[in-house]
Amino acid sequence: DLPIRRVFLKDVRSAVWTDSTLNCPQENSEIVAVRSDGYRIVLEVGDQEFLFHTDFDRVLACDPDNEQLPDDFVMATDEPTAEVTPETTEAS
C-alpha cells in the first residue's frame, strides 16, 4: 500500500549474469551455469534499499548478503567518471 511517489530508482546497471539464480542464490536453489543478460536494480524507499536482479523473463528480489556479482561488473560510485574542464568543453 505504498504510494509509488515514495519509491525512488537509486541505481540500475546492465549485467551479464553467470548462473540460473541470476547470481543471487537462495537457500536450496539449484545453480546451473548459464549466461543471461539483465539488470541490477536498486530501489530506495525512505531509508531502506531494495535490491533486484533481472533477466528478460523475471525479476528476483536479492538479499545483498547472497549477491555474487560477476567479475567484470562495475559498481556505482559517488565520484564523477570524468572531470569537466574548459579543455573538455571547448568546441573543436
N, C-alpha and C positions, 0 to 999 in steps of 0.2 A: 504493500500500500504506500510505497514511496513515490512522491512526485518525481517525474523524470527531470525536472529542472534542478534537482539536488544531486544528480548523477553527472560526474564530470569525467571526460576521457583524459586521463593523465598521460598515457603513452600507448602507442601502437607501433609495432615493428614487424616487418616481414621476417619469416623464419622458414628454414627447411628442417622439419622435424625428422629424427632418425629412427623412430620406432612407432609401433602401433598405439602407444599410450600418449603420443604427441609430446614425448619427453617429460611427462608428468605422471609417473606410475602411481596407481592406487594399490592399497593392500590387496594381495591375492590376484593382481592383474597379470595376464599373460602378456609377455613382451616379445614382439616379433619385429625383427629388423626390417624396416620399410621407410623409404623417404617420402615425405608428404610436404607439399608447400602449404603454408598457412601464416598465422599471425600470433604474436604475443601481445595481449591487450591488458592494460591496467586501468581500472576504473576507480574513481575516488568518490566516496560518499561520506561527507563530514570529515572525520579524522581517520576513517578506515579505507584501506585499499583492497581491491578485489582483483585477482589475477586469473586470466583465462588464456588457454591455448586453443587455437582453432586450426582446422584444415577447411576444405571447401564443403564438407558434409556435416561437420559437428563442431560444437563449442563445448570445451571441457573446463569446468572450474578447477583451478590448480592451486594446491597448497604450496606456498613458497618453499616450505621445507622439503617437498618432494620434487621440486623443479630441477631438471637436469638439462641445462642449456647446451646446445651443440657447440663444439669448439670454436667455430667461426662466427658465433653470434656476438653482435656488438651491443652492449648495454647502453642505455641513455646516460648522459652526464648533464650536469647543470652548466658545464663550460661551453662557450660558443665553439663551433667547429672551425670558424675562420674569423680572423680579426679584420674589421673594416677599417681601412686606412685610406688616405687620399690617393695613394698609388693604386689601390684596388678598385676605387670608384671612378677614376678618370675615364672619360670616353677615349677610345682609340682613334 
